[in-house]
Amino acid sequence: MDIEELLTERAALVDSELPVLLENIKPPELGAAVAYAIASKGKRIRPALVTLASEAVGGTAREASFAAASIELIHSSSLVLDDVIDKSEKRRGRDTIHKLWGTDMALLTVQILAALSLKIAARDPRLIHAIADSLFYMGEGEAMELVDFAKDKKGYLDLAFRKTGSLFGSAAQVGAVVGGGNEQQIKGFTGFGTHIGIAFQIRDDILDCISREEDLGKPVKKDLFMGRPSIVILDALNSGISIERMMKCNNGELMHLVSDSISYAENTAREEFELAKGHIEELDESLAKRKLIELGEYIINRSK
């Protein structure tokens, strides 16, 4: 089974956990917005990470499916909030919730999704701390972007941890917890997920510069036009390329102009992947461990 097939299989496990959560949300308009957010399926990479971490320490994917659903709900809530803050009208090729239902209803959708995540995680109270940590760090990450926090690689990596790495870290952590991992294994998986998540964010930054909107399913060059920290743009700025010059480029021209910075970002993503692998190198060899490594390779090479 390749990674795409595995993601599809694990997505089905997660999706089986979600419909019951949508019952009796009032008013119906809020229920419709929440259902729309959940139906806006990505690749379900974070839930796959949960289930693979569980398997790697001796558990099963099925036993971890509720934890995977909890993580996916947090991810869904963060996307709705991102779209509100960025005023984005498209997400995965579909209209965003705030465009369809308005900003107020979108913000309430964020709250309900987070509440549903905590509700399902409460089946195992050991998960609550990890979920709360990710919510806290992700909130910090959103605020750090608004105040233009990151100016260099260190600041960027700190931001990337909060925006993305923290939830990936929590995903791997809760997977190891429900799978029956020991304290050392749980700590190792938290580190693995964190660095994989940072690598994921770096790849997102690269895709924002090199993709077309119709391929990515959302606006491109968003980081550039909104003045948001991106490791590609930060490196280009530190290399003497001005924002004004970058903004005048179409995507093909931008790729050429910042090609050295794209290579720098790719190397940084690879560094994060190597750090991630170091956190699970002492884990017994297994199919799940191999699939975790394959998932990391997939993340740093994905095209959308």
N, C-alpha and C positions, 0 to 999 in steps of 0.2 A: 504494500500500500504506500503510494507516494504521499507527500505532505498535503497536496490539494484534496486528495481522497480522505485523508485523515481529518482534515478540517471540516469537510462535509459531514463525515460520520459523527464527529464530536458536536457539531452544531445541532444535529438532530437530537442528541441527548439533552442538550441545554434547552432547546425549543420545547421539549416535552414537559419541562418543569414550569414553563411560563404561563400557559393559558389560564390556569386556575387562579393566578394572581390578579388577573384582569377582571374578575367577576365583581360586580356591584360597586364599581368606582362611580362616585357621584360628584358632579352632574355628568350626564352622558357625554357632554362635550370634552370634559377632562378625560374620561375613559377612552374616548376616541383618540385623543392626542397621545395618551400613554401607549395605547395599542399601536398607533402609527410609529412611534419611536422604537418600540420593540420589533416591529415588523421590518424596520429599515436595517436589514441584516448586512453586516460586513462579513469578513472572513472568519470571525469568531476565533481569532488567534489567542486571545487571553483565556477563554474557556478551554481551548486545547491545551494550553500550558498547565492549567489546573489539573486536568485529567491525566496528563502525562507525568506530572510530578507525583500524583497519587500512585500511579502504576510503578513508577521508578523506586518507590519505597515499599512496595509490596501490596498496595491497595488496588482498587479497580476504578475504571472510568465511571462505571455506573454509580458506585458509592460516592463519587466526587461530583456528580452532575448537579446537585443542588448548590454546592459551593461555586461551581462554574457559572451557574445561572446568576448567583449573587454578584459575582465579579462582572458579568456582562451587563447587568442592570446598572452598576456604577458607571461602566463605560458609556452606556447609552445616555445616562444623565449628563455626563461630561460633554458629550457631543451636542446635545440640545443647548447646554449653557454656552459652549464655544460659539455656536451659530448665532445666539443672541448677542453675545459680546462683539463678535466680528461682523454682525449684520449680514451674514451669508444667506443667500437665497436658495442655494443648492447644496445637497448633501447626498452622496452616492447616487447622483443623477436624479434625485427627487426634490420637490419643494421642501424647504425646512419647516419645522413646526411653527416657528414664530411668523413665517410668511402666511401660513394657512390659518392659524388660530389666534395670532397676535402675540405680542411679547409677554403680556401678563399670564396668559394660559401656558405659554412655553416655560416660564419660570415655575409655575405650579407643577408642570409636568416633571421638571427637574426634581422637585421636592418629593413627588410621589414615587418616582423611580428609585431615588435613594432610600426612601422608606421601605419600599418593596424589597430592595436588596438586603436591608437589615433584617426585615421580617423573615426572609428565607434563610439568611445566615444564622439566625437564632436557633435553628434546629441543632446547631453545635455551637454553644456559646464561646468556644475557643476561637472562633473565627471573627468575632465582633471587633476585637482590638485591631486586627489587620485591616479590616474594612474601614474602620474609623481613621486609622493612620493614612490610608490612601486618600480618603475624602479630605482630610486636613491638608495633606501635602499638595493635592491637586488644586485646592483653593488658593494656597500660597502661590502656586505656579501661575495661575490665571492673574493674580494681582501683580506678580513680578513682571509679567509681560506688559501690563498696563503702565508701570512706572519705569519701563526701559531699564530693567535691572542688569541684564547681561551685556558686558562690554568686551569680554575676552573669553578664552576657552574655558577657564575655571568657572566663570560666572555662567556661561552657557550650559556646562555639564550639570551645575547645580540646578539650573532651571529645568533642564531636560529630565533630571531625576524627579523633580516635583510634578511636572506636567504629565510624564509618561512612565518613567521608570518605577515610580512608587506603586502604581497599580499593577504593573507586570510583576513587581516584587511581591506584592500581596497575593497575586494569583498563584504564583509558584509556592508561596508560603502556605496558603490555605490548602492547596493540593497535597502538600507534604503532611500537613496536620491531619486531614481526614484519611489519608492513606496509611497513617500509623507510623510516620517517620519519627526518629528520635530527635533530641534537641539539636545535635550537630547537623543532621540532615536537613532539618527545618531551616536552620541558619544558612546552610549552604544554598538551599533552593531560593531563599529570599535574595541572596546575593546574585545568584544566577538570573533570576527574573528581573532584578533591578537593572543589571547591565544589558540584558537583552532588550529591555524597554528603552533604555537610552539609545541603543543602536537603532531601534525602531524609529525613534523621534528624529535621529540624524537622517535616516533614509527618507522620512517624510519631508525634511528640509530640502534634500536633494531633488525629490520628485516635484516639489513646488517650483523648482527652477527648470526642470527638463521635460515635464509632462505637458500634454494638451488637456484642456478642461474636459473634453468629451471622453478621454481615456481615464482620467482621474475621478470623474463624477462630482467634482467640486471646483471652485475657482482656483486658478493657478496664479503664481507670483503674488499670492496673498500676503506672504511675509514681507515682501518688498514694499508693496503699496500701503500696507498698514503700519509699517515701521516696526514689525515684530522681530524679536531676536531669532536669527537663523544662523547656524554655524557656517553655512556657505556665505551669507551676506556679511557676517562679522569678519570672516577671513578676508573677503574681498575688500572690505573697508580698510582693514589693517594692512592690506597690500597696496593701498593708495587709489582704489577704484571708488569713485564717488557714487552716492545714492542716485544723484541726478543722471549720471551716465547710465547706470543700470536701468533706471526707470524708462529711459528712451528706447530700450531694446525690446524687440519681440523675443519670443522664447528661444528661437534658434540663435539669434544674436547674443542673448544673455548666456546661453550655454557656452558659446565660444569665448565670450568676454571673461567669464568666471570659471573657466575650465580647470585652472590650477586649484581654485578653492573647492570645486566639486571633488577633485581627486583627494584633496586634504580631508574633506568630510568623509569620503569613502574609506580612507585609511583610519580615520578616527572611529568610524562604525566598526571596522574590523578589530581595532584595539579593544573596543567594548565587548565584542563577541568573544575575544580571547580571554578577557577578564571573566566573563560569564562562565566559560568552559572550566576555568580554573576552580570555580566554586563547587563543581560536581565531579572533578576528576577522580576523587577517591571513592565515588559511588560504584557499587558493583556493576559490571557490564550487564546490560539488558537491552531488549528491544526498545523499551521506553526511553532509556538513556540515549540510544542512537537516534531515536526520533526527536528528542529534545535538541540534539546537535543539528539535525537536519532542519528543524524549525528555525533555529538561529540563522542558518545559512539562507533559508528562505526569506527571513525578515530583512537581511541586509542586501538581498539581491532582488527584492520584489519590484514590480513595475507599477503597482498601484496600491 
